[in-house]
Amino acid sequence: MKPTWSELLAAARGEVVETLGALPQALRDPASSLPVVYERRPGPSLVADGLEPDLLGLFVGDAHPDEGQSSPLPPQILLFLENIWDFAEGDWDVFCEEVQTTYLHELGHYLGLDEIDLEDRGLD
């Protein structure tokens, strides 16, 4: 049975808070000021911009080392909870694990890591 939006949101928020609390202080400080936005799925404008409709997460804005440089959007992480739930195939443990992995992956982009750096850290 598919959970309600409130259930997905509560589980994801709890996982992000727990993950944030487990980070080393040097990472926790910049990460704690980065907003996390929870969406069901990417909206039509994101899909029209070429993003996959089944995307799990996205970092938008300038990376932490580059803040204030070029992006018109403030830095933030978007987590697409219904897509993560679909990826987890109805398994709460997999859902929570993927929320953590996706959050850390997008946080890595904020901290200036590229896809190769993230892959090297097991966050691909």
C-alpha positions in Angstrom: 0.0 0.0 0.0 1.4 3.4 -1.0 2.0 5.7 1.9 0.4 9.1 2.2 2.3 12.2 1.3 2.5 13.0 5.0 4.1 9.7 5.8 6.7 10.0 3.0 7.4 13.6 4.1 7.8 12.7 7.8 10.1 9.7 7.0 12.3 11.8 4.6 12.6 14.7 6.9 13.6 12.4 9.8 16.2 10.8 7.6 17.7 14.1 6.5 17.9 15.3 10.1 19.6 12.1 11.2 22.0 12.2 8.2 22.8 15.8 8.9 23.5 15.1 12.5 25.9 12.3 11.6 28.1 14.5 9.4 31.4 15.7 10.7 31.2 19.2 12.0 33.2 20.7 9.1 30.4 19.5 6.7 27.5 19.9 9.1 28.0 23.7 9.4 27.6 24.5 5.7 25.0 21.7 5.2 22.8 23.0 8.0 22.2 26.3 6.2 21.2 24.5 2.9 17.5 24.2 2.5 15.9 20.9 1.5 12.7 21.1 -0.5 10.5 18.0 -0.6 8.5 17.5 -3.8 6.4 14.7 -5.1 8.1 14.6 -8.5 9.9 17.0 -10.8 7.4 19.6 -12.1 6.7 20.1 -15.8 9.1 23.0 -16.1 12.0 20.8 -14.8 11.0 18.0 -17.2 10.8 20.6 -20.1 14.3 21.7 -19.2 15.5 18.1 -19.9 15.4 16.5 -16.5 14.1 13.0 -16.3 10.6 12.6 -14.8 11.9 9.8 -12.5 14.7 12.0 -11.0 15.3 11.3 -7.3 17.0 14.6 -6.3 18.5 17.7 -7.6 20.8 20.5 -6.3 20.1 23.9 -7.7 22.0 27.2 -7.2 25.7 27.9 -6.9 28.0 25.4 -5.1 29.2 26.4 -1.6 32.7 27.5 -2.8 31.1 29.5 -5.6 28.1 31.1 -3.7 27.0 34.4 -5.1 28.5 33.8 -8.5 26.0 33.1 -11.2 22.8 31.3 -10.4 19.5 33.2 -10.1 18.3 30.5 -7.7 19.4 30.2 -4.1 21.3 27.0 -3.3 18.9 24.2 -2.2 18.4 20.5 -2.5 15.2 19.1 -4.0 14.2 15.6 -3.1 11.5 13.9 -5.1 9.8 11.6 -2.6 7.3 9.8 -4.8 10.1 8.9 -7.2 12.3 7.7 -4.3 9.3 5.6 -3.1 8.9 4.1 -6.6 12.6 3.4 -6.7 12.4 1.6 -3.3 9.5 -0.6 -4.6 7.5 -0.2 -1.5 10.3 -1.0 1.0 10.6 1.5 3.8 14.2 0.6 4.6 15.2 1.1 1.0 13.3 4.4 0.9 15.1 5.7 3.9 18.5 4.5 2.6 17.8 6.2 -0.8 16.7 9.4 0.9 20.0 9.4 2.7 22.1 8.6 -0.4 20.3 11.1 -2.6 20.6 13.8 0.1 24.3 13.1 0.4 24.8 13.1 -3.4 23.1 16.5 -3.8 25.0 17.8 -0.7 28.2 16.7 -2.4 27.3 18.9 -5.4 26.7 21.8 -3.1 30.1 21.2 -1.6 31.7 21.3 -5.0 32.0 17.6 -5.9 31.4 16.5 -9.4 29.9 13.1 -10.5 33.3 11.4 -10.5 34.0 12.6 -7.0 30.6 11.4 -5.9 31.0 8.0 -7.5 34.4 7.6 -5.8 32.6 8.1 -2.5 29.8 5.6 -3.4 27.2 8.3 -3.8 26.3 7.8 -7.4 
